[in-house]
Amino acid sequence: MVNSNGSTDWLKTAAVVTTKAVPGARHVELDGEFHNVPAERLVPELSAFYRDPR
């Protein structure tokens, strides 16, 4: 699960709860505004996920 620190509180909570409910899931909170995380912050996280999706 990925959310930004600009997400609303209920979306942040939903991301954490969903992560806990899905076996093997990971949660990352990125710096940025809601739906506007800078590519230089998002790309490394997506790259890491695709290299090791677990």
N, C-alpha and C positions, 0 to 999 in steps of 0.2 A: 504494500500500500504506500502510496506517495501522496503527501499533502504539503501545502506550503504553510509557512508560519503566518501568512496573510489570510488563511482560511478562517471561516467562522468557527466558533467553538464547537458547534454541533458536528461540523464536518471533521474537525480534528478528533473528536471523541469517536465518531463513526469509523474513522480510519484505524484507530487503536483497537476498538472492539472487534472490527472485522479481522484485523491481523491476528488477534488472539483466537478467533474462532476458526481460522483457516490453518490447518496443519502445514508447517513449513513456511508460513508467510513471514515476510519481513516488512517492517515499517520504517519509512524515512520521511523526516520533515525537512523540507528545503526552504532556504531563505528566498523570499520573493512575495509578491502580491498574489492574491487569489487569481488563478488561471493565468499568471504572468511570471512564472519562474524563469529567470534568465537562462538561456541555452548553455552558457558556460558552467552553470550549476547543475542543470538537468542532465546533460550529456554524460558526464562521468558516472552518475548513478545508474542511468539506463545501460551504459556500457558494462558496468560491474554486474548488473542483473543478468544481462544476456550472456556474459561469460560464465556465470555461476548461478543459474536459475534455481538450483536446489530442487 
